Amino acid sequence: MQILTFTIAGQPCAIESRSVIEVLPLVPARPIPLMPDYVRGIFTYRGRLVPLIDLGRRFAGGNGAAVAGRERLSTRVIVVEFLAPGEGTTESVRLGLIAENVVSIRSADNADSSIPALELGHAPFLGRLLRLGGETVQMIVVDRLLPRDLLTGLFPAAAKTDDGPQEELRAP
């Protein structure tokens, strides 16, 4: 498996390269009202509106101020594409992910060791830990970055199934 490595709040992380479409310089985003702080907004990518997710704020888990303002010359947007999980659809969705030091594509097959992903309800996007060349790298599961209700709200077409009527989402 090939992975794209980068850092989030100074910590080495990676995603599978098969989901990566392109790496861009940091782009301006139009804010979307009433979104979680890690949804920076939307930007236009090749004629499509794409949500922009700040990985530092997502990792902060509601304490986004702790990692805000860390934009550097090395800050990039990783454009990824995936199928919305569990929807039985062929509709793919795209996200822009803000990360620092988007460094390289590496082979995870050369990992010295691996620790399986923890099943954390509040952080389902955290995958397994890999030991690569003297550093421990946190894998991120791209299709689990957004909570289901947010994913459905941002991509209503991807939420359609052939299993009958959709449940209406309501605020608690």
Backbone as JSON, one array per atom type, in Angstrom:
{
  "sequence": "MQILTFTIAGQPCAIESRSVIEVLPLVPARPIPLMPDYVRGIFTYRGRLVPLIDLGRRFAGGNGAAVAGRERLSTRVIVVEFLAPGEGTTESVRLGLIAENVVSIRSADNADSSIPALELGHAPFLGRLLRLGGETVQMIVVDRLLPRDLLTGLFPAAAKTDDGPQEELRAP",
  "N": [[0.85, -1.17, 0.0], [0.56, 2.2, -0.85], [1.27, 5.33, 0.67], [0.48, 8.75, 1.45], [2.36, 11.07, 3.11], [2.27, 13.49, 5.79], [2.03, 16.27, 8.11], [0.14, 16.9, 11.09], [-0.55, 19.29, 13.33], [2.13, 19.08, 14.05], [2.51, 16.33, 14.24], [3.36, 13.24, 12.68], [1.46, 11.98, 10.02], [-0.67, 10.05, 7.77], [-2.35, 9.19, 4.69], [-4.01, 6.8, 2.59], [-2.7, 6.64, -0.62], [-4.26, 6.06, -2.83], [-6.69, 7.36, -2.63], [-6.12, 9.98, -3.1], [-6.4, 12.8, -5.16], [-5.17, 15.19, -5.97], [-2.59, 17.49, -4.89], [-2.68, 20.68, -3.61], [-1.68, 24.19, -3.37], [-2.48, 26.11, -0.4], [-5.8, 27.15, -0.49], [-8.2, 29.83, -0.72], [-11.27, 29.73, 1.1], [-14.84, 29.79, 1.02], [-16.71, 30.56, 3.78], [-19.1, 28.45, 5.46], [-22.07, 28.97, 7.05], [-22.76, 28.04, 10.47], [-21.39, 25.61, 10.66], [-19.29, 22.95, 11.95], [-16.19, 23.88, 13.58], [-14.0, 22.78, 12.24], [-14.71, 22.56, 9.6], [-13.73, 24.4, 7.17], [-14.9, 25.7, 5.07], [-16.09, 26.08, 1.69], [-14.63, 25.44, -1.51], [-13.85, 26.04, -4.97], [-13.13, 23.46, -7.1], [-11.96, 22.41, -10.03], [-14.41, 23.11, -11.27], [-16.29, 22.12, -9.49], [-17.93, 22.41, -6.33], [-16.26, 22.01, -3.33], [-16.01, 20.77, -0.06], [-13.86, 22.09, 2.5], [-11.71, 20.79, 4.78], [-10.18, 21.28, 7.85], [-7.61, 19.58, 9.05], [-6.08, 19.82, 11.39], [-7.79, 21.16, 13.17], [-9.84, 19.27, 13.22], [-8.59, 17.13, 14.46], [-8.24, 18.3, 16.91], [-10.63, 18.05, 18.18], [-12.94, 19.74, 18.9], [-11.59, 21.64, 20.25], [-10.48, 23.58, 18.58], [-9.24, 26.07, 18.58], [-6.8, 25.67, 19.69], [-5.1, 24.83, 17.68], [-5.38, 26.64, 15.72], [-4.43, 29.07, 13.24], [-1.99, 28.11, 12.31], [-1.02, 28.19, 9.77], [1.33, 27.76, 7.29], [4.07, 28.22, 4.95], [4.36, 25.68, 4.03], [1.85, 24.6, 4.19], [-0.77, 22.77, 2.77], [-3.43, 21.74, 0.52], [-4.97, 18.73, 0.34], [-6.61, 17.08, -2.05], [-9.09, 14.75, -1.95], [-10.89, 11.76, -2.89], [-13.7, 9.67, -2.43], [-16.03, 6.94, -1.93], [-19.15, 7.5, -0.45], [-19.53, 6.11, 2.73], [-21.26, 3.03, 3.33], [-23.57, 3.46, 1.8], [-24.42, 2.23, -0.52], [-24.06, 3.27, -3.09], [-22.78, 4.59, -6.18], [-21.89, 7.07, -6.29], [-19.37, 9.34, -5.93], [-17.58, 11.33, -3.53], [-15.88, 14.41, -2.87], [-13.31, 15.84, -0.92], [-11.44, 18.56, 0.43], [-8.47, 18.56, 2.19], [-6.79, 20.16, 4.74], [-3.42, 20.26, 5.47], [-0.1, 20.14, 6.89], [3.29, 20.25, 5.68], [3.22, 18.33, 3.5], [4.7, 15.68, 2.48], [5.75, 13.23, 1.12], [5.26, 10.31, -0.97], [5.09, 7.13, 0.25], [5.92, 3.68, 0.82], [3.89, 1.6, 2.68], [4.31, -0.98, 3.07], [6.81, -1.44, 3.95], [6.83, -1.07, 6.64], [8.12, -1.14, 9.94], [6.7, -2.04, 12.12], [3.28, -2.42, 13.19], [0.37, -1.1, 14.69], [-2.9, -2.01, 15.39], [-5.9, -0.14, 14.5], [-7.58, 1.81, 16.95], [-10.84, 1.46, 18.25], [-12.51, 4.11, 18.45], [-15.22, 5.93, 19.35], [-15.55, 8.74, 19.21], [-13.57, 9.46, 17.48], [-13.5, 8.12, 14.83], [-12.0, 8.21, 12.54], [-9.34, 7.74, 12.99], [-6.87, 5.65, 12.06], [-4.74, 2.75, 11.86], [-1.51, 2.63, 13.54], [1.7, 3.13, 12.23], [5.08, 2.12, 12.14], [7.56, 3.66, 10.61], [10.64, 3.92, 9.18], [11.9, 4.9, 11.58], [10.04, 6.69, 12.62], [6.79, 7.17, 14.06], [3.77, 6.83, 12.48], [0.55, 8.1, 12.12], [-2.2, 6.68, 10.67], [-4.89, 7.92, 8.69], [-8.29, 7.5, 8.19], [-9.92, 8.33, 5.5], [-12.63, 8.27, 4.6], [-14.02, 8.32, 6.94], [-13.79, 10.74, 8.15], [-15.76, 12.72, 8.47], [-18.67, 13.14, 10.48], [-21.61, 11.11, 10.08], [-24.12, 12.51, 9.77], [-23.23, 15.07, 9.02], [-21.82, 14.49, 6.67], [-23.94, 13.56, 5.09], [-25.45, 15.92, 4.98], [-23.73, 17.67, 3.58], [-23.38, 16.31, 1.19], [-25.95, 15.49, -0.24], [-26.84, 14.01, -2.5], [-25.23, 11.76, -2.53], [-26.2, 10.39, -0.39], [-28.49, 9.08, -1.04], [-30.32, 6.07, -1.3], [-31.43, 2.86, -2.49], [-33.07, 1.63, -0.75], [-35.59, 2.31, 0.21], [-37.55, 4.97, 1.8], [-35.78, 7.87, 2.99], [-34.56, 8.56, 6.25], [-35.48, 11.41, 8.09], [-33.25, 13.89, 9.11], [-32.85, 15.28, 12.26], [-32.2, 17.89, 14.57], [-30.98, 17.3, 17.89]],
  "CA": [[0.0, 0.0, 0.0], [1.27, 3.47, -0.91], [0.66, 6.33, 1.53], [0.95, 10.13, 1.36], [2.66, 11.49, 4.47], [2.17, 14.91, 6.1], [1.92, 16.45, 9.56], [-1.0, 17.6, 11.66], [-0.11, 19.81, 14.63], [3.47, 18.58, 14.3], [2.55, 14.87, 14.33], [3.36, 12.58, 11.37], [0.22, 11.29, 9.66], [-0.69, 9.61, 6.38], [-3.57, 8.62, 4.12], [-3.72, 5.95, 1.44], [-2.54, 7.48, -1.81], [-5.28, 5.76, -3.84], [-7.81, 8.3, -2.52], [-5.62, 11.33, -3.4], [-6.53, 13.27, -6.54], [-4.17, 16.22, -6.23], [-2.15, 18.31, -3.77], [-2.72, 22.08, -4.03], [-1.36, 25.19, -2.35], [-3.65, 26.49, 0.4], [-6.74, 27.96, -1.27], [-9.22, 30.48, 0.12], [-12.56, 29.04, 1.14], [-16.01, 30.56, 1.42], [-17.27, 29.93, 4.97], [-20.48, 27.97, 5.49], [-22.56, 29.26, 8.4], [-23.21, 27.03, 11.42], [-20.66, 24.36, 10.5], [-18.26, 22.75, 12.97], [-15.02, 24.73, 13.31], [-13.05, 22.13, 11.35], [-15.14, 22.75, 8.21], [-13.23, 25.74, 6.86], [-15.8, 26.28, 4.09], [-16.07, 25.39, 0.41], [-13.83, 26.07, -2.56], [-14.14, 25.48, -6.28], [-12.07, 22.61, -7.63], [-12.3, 21.91, -11.37], [-15.81, 23.35, -11.55], [-17.14, 21.54, -8.45], [-17.77, 22.93, -4.97], [-15.68, 20.97, -2.49], [-15.79, 21.2, 1.33], [-12.48, 22.16, 2.93], [-11.64, 20.32, 6.16], [-8.93, 21.56, 8.52], [-7.29, 18.38, 9.83], [-5.62, 20.22, 12.72], [-8.98, 21.42, 13.99], [-10.58, 18.02, 13.37], [-7.87, 16.37, 15.48], [-8.36, 18.98, 18.2], [-11.86, 17.57, 18.81], [-13.73, 20.78, 19.55], [-10.68, 22.65, 20.8], [-9.8, 24.04, 17.38], [-8.43, 27.26, 18.83], [-5.46, 25.22, 20.08], [-4.27, 24.63, 16.5], [-5.71, 27.66, 14.72], [-3.39, 30.01, 12.9], [-0.73, 27.44, 12.03], [-0.78, 28.13, 8.33], [2.73, 28.03, 6.94], [4.34, 28.06, 3.52], [4.23, 24.26, 3.71], [0.45, 24.16, 4.31], [-1.32, 22.35, 1.49], [-4.75, 21.12, 0.47], [-4.96, 17.42, -0.3], [-7.95, 16.78, -2.58], [-9.33, 13.3, -1.92], [-12.18, 11.3, -3.4], [-14.08, 8.37, -1.9], [-17.46, 6.64, -1.95], [-19.76, 7.71, 0.87], [-19.61, 4.78, 3.33], [-22.51, 2.37, 3.68], [-24.72, 4.03, 1.11], [-24.81, 1.45, -1.67], [-24.13, 4.18, -4.22], [-21.53, 4.76, -6.9], [-21.61, 8.51, -6.25], [-18.19, 9.65, -5.13], [-17.54, 12.67, -2.95], [-14.54, 14.97, -2.76], [-13.01, 16.74, 0.19], [-10.12, 19.15, 0.51], [-7.94, 18.39, 3.54], [-5.68, 21.06, 5.03], [-2.36, 19.62, 6.24], [1.22, 20.76, 6.79], [4.43, 19.42, 5.28], [2.83, 17.19, 2.67], [6.08, 15.37, 2.18], [6.1, 12.23, 0.13], [4.53, 9.04, -1.07], [5.94, 6.05, 0.77], [5.3, 2.37, 0.88], [3.6, 1.14, 4.04], [4.71, -2.38, 3.11], [8.11, -1.48, 4.61], [6.67, -0.68, 8.05], [8.79, -2.01, 10.91], [5.64, -2.65, 12.92], [1.98, -1.78, 13.04], [-0.59, -1.28, 15.78], [-4.24, -1.85, 14.81], [-6.67, 1.05, 14.86], [-8.45, 1.74, 18.11], [-12.23, 1.77, 17.93], [-12.9, 5.26, 19.26], [-16.45, 6.51, 18.83], [-15.4, 10.17, 18.96], [-12.53, 9.66, 16.46], [-13.47, 6.91, 13.98], [-11.1, 8.44, 11.42], [-7.98, 7.35, 13.34], [-6.56, 4.29, 11.64], [-3.64, 2.09, 12.58], [-0.23, 3.31, 13.7], [2.79, 2.45, 11.54], [6.46, 2.53, 12.45], [8.23, 3.77, 9.32], [11.92, 4.62, 9.18], [12.21, 5.58, 12.83], [8.96, 7.55, 13.14], [5.47, 6.56, 14.17], [2.85, 7.56, 11.6], [-0.87, 7.85, 12.35], [-3.01, 6.58, 9.46], [-6.19, 8.55, 8.78], [-9.28, 6.87, 7.31], [-10.55, 9.5, 4.87], [-14.09, 8.19, 4.5], [-14.6, 8.44, 8.28], [-13.44, 12.04, 8.71], [-16.94, 13.51, 8.81], [-19.81, 12.39, 11.04], [-22.59, 10.72, 9.06], [-25.1, 13.56, 9.49], [-22.57, 16.14, 8.29], [-21.56, 13.96, 5.33], [-25.22, 13.56, 4.4], [-25.84, 17.31, 4.73], [-22.87, 18.26, 2.55], [-23.49, 15.54, -0.05], [-27.25, 14.82, -0.21], [-26.99, 13.06, -3.6], [-24.52, 10.53, -2.17], [-26.91, 9.73, 0.69], [-29.66, 8.37, -1.56], [-30.2, 4.63, -1.47], [-32.61, 2.22, -3.06], [-33.65, 0.84, 0.34], [-36.8, 2.92, 0.73], [-37.46, 6.39, 2.13], [-34.7, 8.31, 3.87], [-34.93, 9.14, 7.53], [-35.23, 12.84, 8.18], [-32.32, 14.26, 10.17], [-33.33, 16.35, 13.12], [-31.31, 18.26, 15.66], [-31.46, 16.77, 19.17]],
  "C": [[0.9, 1.24, 0.0], [0.52, 4.49, -0.06], [1.28, 7.7, 1.25], [1.16, 10.61, 2.79], [2.63, 13.01, 4.6], [2.14, 15.05, 7.61], [0.63, 17.19, 9.9], [-0.58, 17.99, 13.07], [1.23, 19.21, 15.02], [3.61, 17.07, 14.36], [2.51, 14.24, 12.95], [2.08, 11.77, 11.16], [0.29, 10.87, 8.2], [-2.09, 9.17, 6.0], [-3.15, 7.73, 2.95], [-3.7, 6.8, 0.19], [-3.6, 7.21, -2.87], [-6.48, 6.7, -3.77], [-7.41, 9.73, -2.91], [-5.78, 11.64, -4.88], [-5.4, 14.23, -6.87], [-3.81, 16.91, -4.92], [-2.01, 19.74, -4.29], [-2.11, 22.99, -2.97], [-2.63, 25.52, -1.57], [-4.52, 27.45, -0.41], [-7.71, 28.66, -0.32], [-10.54, 29.72, 0.02], [-13.65, 30.01, 1.56], [-16.61, 29.87, 2.64], [-18.73, 29.5, 4.77], [-20.98, 28.2, 6.9], [-22.97, 28.0, 9.17], [-22.57, 25.66, 11.23], [-19.71, 24.18, 11.69], [-17.0, 23.53, 12.6], [-14.01, 24.1, 12.37], [-13.48, 22.17, 9.88], [-14.82, 24.2, 7.87], [-14.15, 26.45, 5.89], [-15.8, 25.44, 2.83], [-15.18, 26.16, -0.56], [-14.19, 25.39, -3.88], [-12.91, 24.73, -6.77], [-12.56, 22.0, -8.93], [-13.82, 21.96, -11.64], [-16.78, 22.77, -10.53], [-16.88, 22.23, -7.12], [-17.33, 21.78, -4.07], [-15.52, 21.5, -1.06], [-14.31, 21.13, 1.69], [-12.42, 21.86, 4.42], [-10.25, 20.6, 6.72], [-8.6, 20.38, 9.44], [-6.79, 18.71, 11.23], [-6.78, 20.47, 13.66], [-9.79, 20.14, 14.22], [-9.93, 17.17, 14.45], [-8.02, 16.98, 16.85], [-9.66, 18.61, 18.91], [-12.65, 18.61, 19.55], [-12.88, 21.85, 20.2], [-9.83, 23.19, 19.67], [-8.93, 25.25, 17.58], [-6.99, 26.88, 19.17], [-4.55, 25.06, 18.87], [-4.57, 25.65, 15.41], [-4.5, 28.54, 14.45], [-2.04, 29.39, 12.61], [-0.46, 27.31, 10.54], [0.64, 28.58, 8.05], [2.88, 27.92, 5.44], [4.16, 26.6, 3.1], [2.8, 23.74, 3.82], [-0.13, 23.91, 2.93], [-2.75, 21.86, 1.66], [-4.6, 19.82, -0.3], [-6.39, 17.16, -0.74], [-8.09, 15.27, -2.65], [-10.71, 12.99, -2.45], [-12.45, 9.91, -2.82], [-15.57, 8.18, -2.07], [-18.0, 6.85, -0.54], [-20.0, 6.34, 1.5], [-21.03, 4.3, 3.6], [-23.73, 2.86, 2.95], [-25.16, 3.23, -0.1], [-24.94, 2.3, -2.93], [-22.78, 4.21, -4.92], [-21.15, 6.23, -6.97], [-20.4, 8.76, -5.36], [-18.28, 11.08, -4.62], [-16.09, 13.1, -2.85], [-14.45, 15.88, -1.56], [-11.63, 17.34, -0.03], [-9.67, 19.07, 1.95], [-6.74, 19.3, 3.73], [-4.68, 20.32, 5.92], [-1.05, 20.38, 6.02], [2.23, 19.74, 6.27], [4.01, 18.16, 4.52], [4.13, 16.77, 1.98], [6.26, 14.42, 1.0], [5.11, 11.09, 0.08], [5.52, 7.96, -0.68], [5.18, 4.74, 0.72], [5.11, 1.98, 2.33], [3.98, -0.33, 4.18], [6.04, -2.54, 3.85], [8.02, -1.11, 6.09], [7.37, -1.69, 8.95], [7.77, -2.73, 11.77], [4.37, -1.84, 12.73], [1.13, -2.08, 14.27], [-1.97, -1.08, 15.18], [-4.93, -0.58, 15.29], [-7.48, 0.79, 16.12], [-9.86, 2.07, 17.66], [-12.71, 2.87, 18.87], [-14.12, 5.91, 18.64], [-16.33, 7.97, 18.47], [-14.34, 10.45, 17.89], [-12.43, 8.44, 15.55], [-12.51, 7.02, 12.81], [-9.66, 8.05, 11.74], [-7.78, 5.88, 12.99], [-5.4, 3.72, 12.45], [-2.4, 2.98, 12.64], [0.85, 2.47, 13.02], [4.12, 2.98, 12.04], [7.24, 2.47, 11.15], [9.53, 4.55, 9.46], [12.2, 5.43, 10.43], [11.15, 6.53, 13.35], [7.64, 6.79, 13.15], [4.48, 7.43, 13.42], [1.42, 7.13, 11.88], [-1.61, 7.81, 11.01], [-4.37, 7.23, 9.71], [-7.1, 7.88, 7.75], [-10.15, 7.99, 6.75], [-12.07, 9.42, 4.89], [-14.79, 8.21, 5.86], [-14.31, 9.79, 8.93], [-14.65, 12.84, 9.18], [-18.0, 12.64, 9.45], [-20.87, 12.18, 9.96], [-23.6, 11.83, 8.74], [-24.49, 14.73, 8.73], [-22.26, 15.71, 6.85], [-22.84, 13.98, 4.5], [-25.68, 14.98, 4.07], [-25.03, 17.96, 3.62], [-23.03, 17.59, 1.19], [-24.82, 14.79, -0.1], [-27.43, 13.8, -1.34], [-26.33, 11.73, -3.27], [-25.26, 9.76, -1.09], [-28.11, 8.93, 0.22], [-29.36, 6.88, -1.7], [-31.46, 4.11, -2.11], [-33.35, 1.4, -2.02], [-34.9, 1.47, 0.93], [-36.58, 4.37, 1.1], [-36.33, 6.68, 3.11], [-35.27, 8.83, 5.18], [-34.6, 10.61, 7.53], [-34.28, 13.1, 9.35], [-32.86, 15.42, 10.95], [-32.29, 16.65, 14.18], [-31.87, 17.72, 16.97], [-32.17, 17.8, 20.01]]
}
